[in-house]
Amino acid sequence: MTPLVNGIENRFLFPVFQKDGQQISVKQKKYVRTLSILLTICIVGFLIYGFFSILIPNLIKSIKSISYQFPYYEQNLINWSAKFLEDNPDIEKMFYNFLDTYYEEFMNYLNDSIVPQLETLVKHVSLSLISALKVLWNFIIGVIISIYVLFSKEVFAGQAKKITFALFSAPAANQCIKDARFISDTFIGFISGKIIDSIIIGFICFAGTTMLKIPYALLVSVIVGVTNIIPFFGPYLGAIPSAVLILMVNPLRCVYFIIFILVLQQVDGNLIGPKILGQSTGLSGFWVIFSITVFGGIMGIPGMIIGVPFFAVVYALIRRKTNKLLRKRGLPTETHLYQEVDYINENAVFIPKNTQEHSTFFKLKIPSFMKKENNSKNDKKNK
């Protein structure tokens, strides 16, 4: 909620309290902070209430509709599959061979594993309800704590700087504070930008699915919008269950939906996302996939969401340290200069690959430790 509090204060409340360029008193700042926190909580609460008031009734309606019409959907899918297999005899033969091979094994698994575990499943559902109540309680506690943190965040920042300057030298402390600001900007910029991007994608998806007359347009759009918060893999995670749901109702509309989602994700990845997120992470596509895969495997869905900004911070710190060491040795920091280099000789000359003679790739400023080493070698030769 910090970006929202800061935006309300700087753009609306401070201009109201700050008359004729006068400084705002400490008492007025407290009033401004209290009012901005109350407005932020009201806005966030209204958004959450609006989201669930739209989602839950439509979700219940969709589930009821699916349960009532499931036999029709099942028959519809069977008829479509039968027609598809009739038109493709080779696939039909492979399908029936597959059934003959695995049918008995599947029935044994169903009778021996699935049916005995139904009682366990009921217990898990009961525990899930208890877990949901616990999550709700934690959310309420979190909101209360966030109010105290938002009200005193400048004091906490001042205390942290005080400790930093007490423990480290001035240059090191300044660098620590600079890194902390970078971490804050990276996380806030990425997460808030991704939320705005997902809201836009949800609205566009709802408009597109409504125009294409795709069933359960609102439910599908909510699923696509929520999962879009996960970078790269999120849109597909939301599109797969939505496509299965539409397939049961109308296979042709499912094809339209898949094509629409592919187009929408291209528009988001190349137009909407870069405009909103900008260079908030500075990571290439490979490192985005890498961070999502690693942190998703460690922490699940939360890891897939925070993995990208976290790895962006680690990547930036490693890059800064590497460049600092290279400059200390008198070497360039541009990556493309190292792509065709085989080795660096004693004169700090880069030798490219597949080179017979010591032709100069480019000359560098020779570090002092190399100069001393070269002088000692020349003295030995002269003696």
C-alpha positions, 0 to 999 in steps of 0.5 A: 500500500506504500505507493498508494499512500505516497501518491495520495499524499504528494499529489492531493493532500500536500498541495491542499495543506501547503498554502503559498509555499509554506512548510507543513508543520509536524502536526499537519504531516501527522494529519496528512499521513492519517488521512492518506492511510484511511483513504488507502485502506478504503480504496483497497477495501473497496477494490477487494470487496468489488472484486469478490462481489463480482467474482463469487456470485458469477463463480457460484452461478458458473459452477451451478450451470456446469453441474446442471449441464454436465451430462449435456457437456459430457455427451457433447464432448463424446459426440465431437470426439466420435466424429473427430475419430471417424474422420481420422481413422489412424488416430481412432486406431491409436486411441482404441489401442491405448484404451485396450492397453491401459483400461485394466490398469486404470480401473485397478488404480481407481478401485485400489487407490482413488475410492479408499482415499475419498474419506481422506479427501473429506478430511483434507477439505475440512482442514482446508476450511480451517486453513482458509479461516487462518489465512483470513485471520492473518490477513486482518492482523497484517492490515493492522500491522501495516497501518502502524508501519505506514504511519511510522515508515520514515522513523523506521527508515531513519533508525535503519540509516542510523544503525547503518552509519554506526556500523559501517564507514560513510562510503559503505553505508552510503552504498548500503542505503543506495542498494536498499533504495534500489531493492525497494524501487525494483520490488514496488515497480515490478509488483505494482506494475504487474498488478496494473498490467493484469487488471488491464489484461482482465478487462481486455479479455472480458471485452474480447470473450464477450464479443466472441460469445465465449461461454463463462466470459467473466469467470474466464477473464478473472482467471486469466487476469489473476494468473497474469500476475505470474510472469511468462507462465501465468497467462498459460496457467490461466488459459489451460483450465479456461480452455478445458471449461470452454471445450466442454461447452463448445469445442469451436469456441475453445479454438477461438479462445485459444487464438484470442489468448495467444494474440492477447499475450503477444500484445501484452508481452510486446506492447502493454507490459513494456509500457507499464513495467518499463525496465523495472527488472533489467533482466533478459527473457532467459533470466526471467524464465530461470528465476521463475523456474528456480523460485517457483520450485522452491516456494511455489506460486509466491516464488513465481511472483517474487522470483523475478524482482528478487533475482533482478536485485541479485543480478544487479549486485553481481554485475556491479561487483564484477564491473568494479573488479574489472575496472580495478584491473584496468579491463573493460566492462562491456560484455560484447568485448569478451565474446570473441576473446580467447585469452588476455596476454601479459601486456593486457592485450585481448587475443581473439579466437583462432588467431595464430599470431598475437594480433591486437584485438584491442589495447588496454590500459596496463594495470600497475601490477602487470607493468612491474612484472614486465619490467622485472622480465626485461631486466632479467633479459638484459642481464 
